[in-house]
Amino acid sequence: MKQTDQEIFATDKASYVPVFNRYKIVLDHGEGVYVWDNNGKKYIDFLGGIAVNVLGHAYKPLVDAVAEQAGKLIHCSNLYYTQAQADAAAKLVKLSGLGKAFFGNSGAEANEGAIKIARKYAHAIDPEKSQIITAWNSFHGRTLATLTATGQPHYQEGVGPLPAGFDYVHYNDIEELESLMSDKTAAVMLETIQGEGGVYTPENDYLKKVRALCDKHHALLIFDEIQAGIGRSGKFFAYEKYGVKPDIVTLAKGLAGGVPIGAFIVTDEVAAAFKPGDHGTTFGGNPLACAAANVVLDTVPQAEFLHNVETVGSYFKDKLAALKDKYPTLIKEVRGTGLILGAELTSAEHGRDIVNDCLEKGAIINCTVGKVLRFIPPLIITQEQVDEVVAVLDDVLRKYA
């Protein structure tokens, strides 16, 4: 029997660890860029499961692939081969131009594996070559190592001692990075585009300069594309947009269109640092997740698909810039590229209120770091759907102007 919202809220409160500040709606089903709640109310989804539902909701080829695979084999041990996993790995290797891929179940696992293999590779050069440098305002995951890599101290409070060997620099400050690097640096790990930290893009050939410093110190360059990858920037990998190639890249979120999966992809030279038994996973790369990933990997890299991301993303950014001009006391700056966009508010006073008001009017958006309205919708959105969300935003912002 279908439960009411209040019954579900009560069950959740009694049974679930309270780590989420949830909005008071129960989502029931979706189609395309729209979702419906438990009471039949329709919402346009410009959060996309936090950059996960890249093909929208209930995308038929994805649904069919998952159903077909579930009818054959949901899981088997990684002691055996499956075609779904082999195909997905081969596609990622070809798209990235790197050498080998490994599958986990989440972005945190992907980043954990990237840190681990970077340290293992560096140890063979020099046992003291262990420093990992990341950026302030970054977000790399919630395991202890990836939490330490995350340059936001409030996430780290109360769970120490944290793993040693991590240092932080300000994103886009190449001089600060240069001052901190040495031949003891194992890797520099950066989000190609900072998402959770407020949607910051690299400036002034920053990533190219980072690549040069890594080469100088024989350090690995790791790009975390958990949020910015899988076509969100308008390129399949965001690093393609900036003309830089990493030694390791991590993916998750949109990789299987909503089915849990994570991956790190490395050069052949780095891959050789791991021998059988050095790393592993029970569920990572299972045939169900890889069947879903193969649909995404066959769809998103298509030129027409990525062109739509760039075109609609540019249109959306222009519309957000127009709102900034209309409400200069509310919106400080519009940032981002493709369909990872942020509108920074002049203060954190109304961030959550704006999200709540948009939700009430049938538009799902997000606010990160307290004052950046973040838009990471399904990559299939149209200009008409952008207009739909912008109209809601305009109506809501007028209230606070």
C-alpha positions as CSV (number, residue, x, y, z in Angstrom):
1,M,0.0,0.0,0.0
2,K,1.3,3.4,-0.9
3,Q,2.2,5.5,2.1
4,T,1.6,9.2,2.7
5,D,4.4,11.7,2.8
6,Q,4.0,12.0,6.6
7,E,4.2,8.2,7.1
8,I,7.4,8.1,5.0
9,F,8.9,11.1,6.9
10,A,8.2,9.3,10.2
11,T,9.7,6.0,9.0
12,D,12.8,7.8,7.8
13,K,13.2,9.8,11.0
14,A,13.0,6.6,13.1
15,S,15.2,4.4,10.9
16,Y,17.8,6.4,8.9
17,V,21.0,8.0,10.1
18,P,20.2,11.8,10.0
19,V,23.1,13.0,7.7
20,F,20.9,14.7,5.1
21,N,19.0,18.0,5.2
22,R,16.2,16.7,3.1
23,Y,13.5,18.8,1.4
24,K,9.9,17.8,2.4
25,I,8.9,16.0,-0.7
26,V,8.9,12.3,-1.6
27,L,9.9,11.7,-5.2
28,D,8.0,8.9,-6.9
29,H,9.0,8.7,-10.6
30,G,10.5,10.6,-13.5
31,E,10.6,10.9,-17.2
32,G,13.1,12.9,-19.2
33,V,14.0,16.1,-17.3
34,Y,10.8,15.9,-15.1
35,V,10.0,14.1,-11.8
36,W,6.8,13.7,-10.0
37,D,6.3,13.5,-6.2
38,N,4.2,11.2,-4.1
39,N,1.2,13.4,-4.6
40,G,1.5,13.7,-8.4
41,K,3.1,17.2,-8.5
42,K,5.4,17.7,-11.4
43,Y,8.9,19.3,-11.1
44,I,11.6,20.2,-13.7
45,D,14.8,18.7,-12.5
46,F,17.9,21.0,-12.9
47,L,19.9,19.1,-10.3
48,G,19.9,15.7,-12.1
49,G,20.6,13.7,-9.0
50,I,23.6,16.0,-8.4
51,A,25.0,15.6,-11.9
52,V,24.1,11.9,-12.1
53,N,21.1,11.5,-14.4
54,V,22.9,12.7,-17.6
55,L,20.3,11.0,-19.9
56,G,17.4,12.1,-17.8
57,H,14.9,9.8,-16.0
58,A,13.6,6.6,-17.4
59,Y,15.7,6.8,-20.6
60,K,14.4,3.8,-22.4
61,P,17.7,2.4,-23.8
62,L,19.2,2.6,-20.4
63,V,16.1,1.0,-18.7
64,D,16.1,-1.8,-21.3
65,A,19.9,-2.5,-20.9
66,V,19.6,-2.7,-17.1
67,A,16.5,-5.0,-17.4
68,E,18.1,-7.2,-19.9
69,Q,21.3,-7.5,-17.9
70,A,19.4,-8.1,-14.7
71,G,17.7,-11.0,-16.4
72,K,21.0,-12.6,-17.3
73,L,23.5,-11.8,-14.5
74,I,23.4,-9.0,-12.0
75,H,26.7,-9.8,-10.2
76,C,29.7,-12.1,-10.4
77,S,33.1,-11.9,-8.7
78,N,35.9,-10.0,-10.4
79,L,37.7,-13.4,-10.4
80,Y,35.8,-13.9,-13.7
81,Y,35.4,-11.8,-16.9
82,T,32.2,-10.2,-18.2
83,Q,31.8,-8.7,-21.6
84,A,29.9,-5.7,-20.1
85,Q,32.9,-4.8,-18.0
86,A,35.5,-5.4,-20.7
87,D,33.5,-3.2,-23.1
88,A,33.1,-0.4,-20.7
89,A,36.8,-0.3,-19.8
90,A,37.8,-0.4,-23.5
91,K,35.5,2.6,-24.2
92,L,36.9,4.6,-21.4
93,V,40.5,3.9,-22.4
94,K,39.7,4.9,-26.0
95,L,37.9,8.1,-25.0
96,S,40.6,9.2,-22.5
97,G,43.7,8.2,-24.5
98,L,45.1,6.7,-21.3
99,G,46.0,3.0,-20.7
100,K,43.8,1.1,-18.2
101,A,40.6,1.6,-16.3
102,F,39.4,0.2,-12.9
103,F,35.8,0.3,-11.7
104,G,34.5,0.9,-8.2
105,N,31.1,1.9,-6.9
106,S,31.3,5.6,-6.3
107,G,33.3,8.8,-6.7
108,A,34.9,8.4,-3.3
109,E,36.1,4.9,-4.3
110,A,37.5,6.2,-7.6
111,N,39.4,9.0,-5.9
112,E,40.6,6.6,-3.1
113,G,42.0,4.3,-5.8
114,A,43.6,7.2,-7.6
115,I,45.4,8.3,-4.4
116,K,46.5,4.8,-3.6
117,I,47.9,4.0,-7.0
118,A,49.7,7.4,-7.2
119,R,51.3,6.7,-3.8
120,K,52.3,3.2,-4.9
121,Y,53.8,4.5,-8.2
122,A,55.7,7.2,-6.4
123,H,57.0,4.9,-3.7
124,A,58.9,2.9,-6.3
125,I,60.7,6.1,-7.3
126,D,61.4,7.3,-3.7
127,P,59.8,5.9,-0.5
128,E,59.6,9.5,0.8
129,K,57.8,10.7,-2.3
130,S,54.3,10.8,-0.8
131,Q,53.0,14.4,-0.8
132,I,49.5,14.8,-2.4
133,I,48.5,18.4,-3.1
134,T,44.9,19.3,-3.6
135,A,42.9,22.6,-3.6
136,W,41.0,24.6,-1.0
137,N,37.3,24.4,-1.6
138,S,37.7,21.0,-3.4
139,F,35.5,18.0,-2.8
140,H,36.8,14.5,-3.4
141,G,34.7,12.2,-1.2
142,R,33.8,11.1,2.3
143,T,36.2,8.2,3.0
144,L,39.0,9.2,5.4
145,A,41.6,9.7,2.6
146,T,39.3,11.5,0.2
147,L,37.9,13.6,3.1
148,T,41.5,14.6,3.8
149,A,42.0,15.4,0.2
150,T,38.9,17.6,0.3
151,G,40.0,21.2,1.0
152,Q,37.1,22.1,3.2
153,P,38.0,21.8,6.9
154,H,34.4,21.7,8.2
155,Y,34.0,18.2,6.6
156,Q,37.0,17.0,8.6
157,E,36.0,18.1,12.0
158,G,35.7,15.4,14.7
159,V,37.0,12.5,12.6
160,G,40.7,12.8,13.1
161,P,43.5,11.8,13.1
162,L,43.4,12.2,9.4
163,P,45.8,10.5,7.0
164,A,49.2,12.3,6.7
165,G,50.8,13.7,3.6
166,F,48.1,16.1,2.2
167,D,48.7,19.8,1.5
168,Y,46.4,22.5,0.0
169,V,46.7,25.4,-2.4
170,H,44.3,27.9,-3.7
171,Y,42.8,26.9,-7.1
172,N,44.1,29.0,-10.0
173,D,47.1,30.2,-8.0
174,I,50.0,28.7,-9.8
175,E,52.7,30.5,-7.8
176,E,51.4,29.0,-4.6
177,L,51.5,25.5,-6.1
178,E,55.0,26.0,-7.4
179,S,56.2,27.1,-3.9
180,L,54.8,23.9,-2.3
181,M,56.0,21.3,-4.8
182,S,59.2,19.4,-4.7
183,D,60.6,16.1,-5.7
184,K,58.8,14.6,-2.7
185,T,55.4,15.4,-4.4
186,A,53.7,12.2,-5.5
187,A,50.7,13.9,-7.2
188,V,48.7,17.0,-7.6
189,M,44.9,16.2,-7.5
190,L,42.5,18.8,-8.8
191,E,38.9,18.9,-9.9
192,T,39.1,20.1,-13.5
193,I,36.2,22.3,-12.7
194,Q,35.4,22.8,-9.0
195,G,31.8,21.9,-8.5
196,E,30.8,21.5,-4.8
197,G,33.1,24.3,-4.0
198,G,31.2,26.9,-6.0
199,V,31.6,26.1,-9.8
200,Y,35.1,27.5,-10.5
201,T,36.8,27.0,-13.9
202,P,40.5,27.1,-14.5
203,E,42.0,30.5,-15.6
204,N,44.9,31.7,-17.7
205,D,46.2,28.2,-18.8
206,Y,46.3,27.2,-15.1
207,L,46.0,23.5,-15.9
208,K,48.7,23.6,-18.5
209,K,51.0,25.2,-16.0
210,V,50.1,22.6,-13.4
211,R,50.9,19.9,-15.9
212,A,54.3,21.5,-16.5
213,L,55.1,21.6,-12.8
214,C,54.1,17.9,-12.4
215,D,56.4,17.0,-15.2
216,K,59.3,19.0,-13.6
217,H,59.0,17.2,-10.3
218,H,58.1,13.8,-11.7
219,A,54.7,14.0,-10.0
220,L,51.4,12.6,-11.3
221,L,48.6,14.8,-12.4
222,I,45.2,13.6,-11.2
223,F,42.0,15.2,-12.5
224,D,38.9,14.5,-10.5
225,E,36.0,14.6,-13.1
226,I,33.4,13.0,-10.8
227,Q,31.1,16.0,-11.4
228,A,32.6,17.8,-14.5
229,G,33.1,14.7,-16.7
230,I,30.8,12.6,-18.8
231,G,30.1,15.4,-21.2
232,R,29.0,18.1,-18.7
233,S,31.5,20.6,-19.9
234,G,30.6,20.1,-23.5
235,K,33.5,17.7,-24.0
236,F,33.4,14.2,-22.8
237,F,36.3,14.9,-20.4
238,A,36.5,18.5,-19.2
239,Y,40.3,18.4,-19.5
240,E,39.9,18.2,-23.3
241,K,38.4,21.7,-23.1
242,Y,41.7,23.0,-21.6
243,G,44.2,21.1,-23.7
244,V,45.7,19.1,-20.9
245,K,46.1,15.4,-20.4
246,P,46.4,13.9,-16.9
247,D,48.1,10.7,-15.7
248,I,45.0,9.7,-13.9
249,V,41.3,10.8,-14.2
250,T,38.4,9.8,-12.0
251,L,34.8,9.5,-12.9
252,A,31.5,8.5,-11.3
253,K,28.1,10.3,-11.0
254,G,26.9,10.3,-14.6
255,L,29.0,7.4,-15.8
256,A,26.1,4.9,-15.6
257,G,23.2,7.4,-15.8
258,G,22.0,6.7,-12.2
259,V,23.3,3.2,-11.5
260,P,26.1,3.4,-8.9
261,I,29.6,3.2,-10.4
262,G,33.0,4.8,-10.2
263,A,36.2,4.6,-12.3
264,F,39.7,5.7,-12.4
265,I,41.7,5.6,-15.6
266,V,45.5,5.7,-15.7
267,T,48.4,5.5,-18.1
268,D,49.9,2.1,-18.8
269,E,53.0,3.2,-16.8
270,V,51.0,4.1,-13.7
271,A,48.8,1.0,-14.1
272,A,52.0,-1.2,-13.8
273,A,52.4,0.0,-10.2
274,F,49.5,-2.3,-9.2
275,K,50.0,-6.1,-9.2
276,P,47.3,-8.7,-8.6
277,G,46.2,-8.4,-5.0
278,D,47.2,-4.7,-4.6
279,H,43.7,-3.5,-5.1
280,G,40.2,-4.9,-5.5
281,T,36.5,-4.6,-5.0
282,T,33.5,-6.9,-4.6
283,F,30.8,-5.0,-6.4
284,G,32.9,-2.6,-8.6
285,G,32.5,-3.1,-12.3
286,N,29.6,-5.6,-11.8
287,P,27.8,-6.4,-15.1
288,L,24.6,-4.5,-14.2
289,A,26.4,-1.2,-13.6
290,C,28.6,-1.7,-16.6
291,A,25.6,-2.5,-18.9
292,A,24.2,0.9,-17.9
293,A,27.6,2.6,-18.3
294,N,27.9,1.2,-21.9
295,V,24.7,3.0,-22.8
296,V,26.1,6.3,-21.5
297,L,29.4,5.6,-23.2
298,D,27.7,4.9,-26.5
299,T,25.5,8.1,-26.3
300,V,27.2,11.0,-24.6
301,P,30.4,11.1,-26.7
302,Q,28.5,11.5,-29.9
303,A,29.3,14.9,-31.5
304,E,25.7,15.9,-31.8
305,F,25.0,15.2,-28.2
306,L,28.0,17.2,-26.9
307,H,27.2,20.0,-29.3
308,N,23.7,20.3,-27.7
309,V,25.4,20.5,-24.3
310,E,27.6,23.4,-25.4
311,T,24.8,25.2,-27.2
312,V,22.1,24.9,-24.5
313,G,24.8,25.5,-21.8
314,S,25.8,28.8,-23.5
315,Y,22.2,29.8,-23.9
316,F,21.5,29.0,-20.2
317,K,24.6,31.0,-19.1
318,D,23.5,34.0,-21.1
319,K,20.0,33.8,-19.4
320,L,21.7,33.6,-16.0
321,A,23.8,36.6,-16.9
322,A,20.7,38.5,-17.8
323,L,19.2,37.7,-14.4
324,K,22.5,39.0,-12.8
325,D,22.0,42.3,-14.7
326,K,18.4,42.4,-13.6
327,Y,19.1,41.7,-10.0
328,P,22.6,43.1,-9.3
329,T,22.0,43.3,-5.5
330,L,21.3,39.6,-5.5
331,I,23.6,38.0,-8.0
332,K,27.3,38.7,-7.8
333,E,28.7,36.5,-10.6
334,V,27.8,33.8,-13.1
335,R,30.4,31.0,-13.7
336,G,30.8,27.7,-15.4
337,T,30.8,26.1,-18.8
338,G,28.5,23.7,-20.6
339,L,25.9,22.4,-18.2
340,I,27.8,22.9,-14.9
341,L,26.9,26.5,-14.1
342,G,26.7,28.6,-10.9
343,A,25.2,31.9,-10.0
344,E,26.9,33.3,-6.9
345,L,24.6,35.3,-4.7
346,T,25.9,38.5,-3.0
347,S,25.3,36.9,0.4
348,A,24.3,33.6,1.9
349,E,21.2,35.1,3.5
350,H,18.7,33.8,0.9
351,G,20.4,30.8,-0.7
352,R,18.3,28.1,0.8
353,D,15.1,30.2,0.7
354,I,15.5,30.6,-3.1
355,V,15.9,26.9,-3.5
356,N,12.8,26.2,-1.4
357,D,10.8,28.8,-3.3
358,C,11.8,27.3,-6.6
359,L,10.9,23.9,-5.3
360,E,7.5,25.2,-4.3
361,K,7.0,26.5,-7.9
362,G,8.1,23.2,-9.4
363,A,11.8,23.7,-10.2
364,I,14.5,21.6,-8.6
365,I,17.8,23.5,-8.2
366,N,20.6,23.5,-5.7
367,C,22.7,25.9,-3.5
368,T,26.2,24.9,-2.7
369,V,28.7,26.6,-0.2
370,G,25.7,28.5,1.1
371,K,25.5,31.1,-1.7
372,V,26.1,29.6,-5.1
373,L,23.0,28.5,-7.0
374,R,24.3,25.5,-8.9
375,F,22.7,24.0,-12.1
376,I,23.8,20.5,-13.1
377,P,20.8,19.2,-15.0
378,P,20.4,16.2,-17.3
379,L,22.4,16.8,-20.4
380,I,19.4,16.3,-22.6
381,I,17.7,19.6,-21.6
382,T,16.4,22.0,-24.3
383,Q,16.4,25.8,-24.5
384,E,12.7,25.7,-23.8
385,Q,13.3,23.9,-20.6
386,V,16.0,26.5,-19.7
387,D,13.4,29.2,-20.3
388,E,11.0,27.3,-17.9
389,V,13.5,27.3,-15.1
390,V,14.7,30.9,-15.7
391,A,11.1,32.1,-15.5
392,V,10.7,30.4,-12.1
393,L,14.1,31.9,-11.0
394,D,13.0,35.3,-12.2
395,D,9.8,35.1,-10.3
396,V,11.5,34.0,-7.1
397,L,14.4,36.5,-7.2
398,R,11.9,39.3,-7.6
399,K,10.7,38.5,-4.1
400,Y,14.2,39.2,-2.6
401,A,15.3,42.2,-4.8
